[in-house]
Amino acid sequence: MAISLDKAFGIHPDALALRMKRSEVLSSNIANADTPGYKAKDFDFQAALSGAKKQYTSSMTRTHEKHMSVTSSIDSSLQFRTPSQPDTGDGNTVELQQERMEFLKNQLGYNASIQFLTGRIKGIKNALKGGQG
Amino acid sequence: MSLFNIFDISATSMEAQSVRLNTTASNLSNANNVSSSIDQTYRARHPVFSAELDRATANMNDSAAVGVKVVGVVESDKPLLIEYNPNHPMADDKGYIYKPNVNVVEEMANMISASRSYETGIQIADAAKKMMSRTLRLGQGT
């Protein structure tokens, strides 16, 4: 049985990429906390991850050069956040405390993904060495 | 890599906030300037922020995250404080002196808000740095 490297890492590389993307969006929200008219954005992590998972499982191999390659990209459609407080008059919908918490949570999720990946790498290394040394 | 963009975004945010701090400092230090004509009187200055649009239109993939751009600095249209004070050395022919339209309380609130936002920018950049260094150390020491 051959070890397939993309399968060995599972969902975690996709999750990591999404976490990176999300941290960028959240940092943009935080940076624009004082910009009039800016609307806070975010994407549904769950939906995006299931989109990424689908792409991961439905990988097709091209058997003929005239076949079209099927790649479904990660569904990271951005949505606007619904503010919990009424507009203060400048049209800005960033709620700093919420964005900070989301950023923090996202960072922890990122660290968790890194941790999982490290575990997988450890496992593969162990398997390659056959438990020696 | 998206994490690099966070540094850019934080940098634009910090730059914008430092412009805001600069104008606030200018307003506060000129708050007590007295002059003898309307034209020469200092007027409160405020920066105008806008989300950095050019990056959003140039590259659709990056439209998700945008930095802050200082579009310009505008002078306040609030009426100046005109005071009748004929004994003042700066008084004009009719005995009036003109004071800037700086609201010191408003400026102090602005200053606190700007310095907090600046700190937040630094914290976000620091968080991105930590995330990146963890990524770079991925798989080491296993």
Interface residues (C-beta under 8 A of the other chain):
Chain A: L16 A17 M20 K21 S23 E24 V25 S27 S28 I30 A31 N32 A33 D34 T35 P36 G37 Y38 K41 F43 S76 L78 L96 R100 F103 Q107 Y110 N111 I114 L117 T118 I121 K122 K125
Chain B: M1 S2 L3 N5 I6 I9 S10 T12 S13 A16 Q17 R20 F49 S50 A51 A64 A65 V66 G67 V68 S113 S117 T120 G121 I124 A127 A128 K130 M131 R134 T135 L138 G139 T142
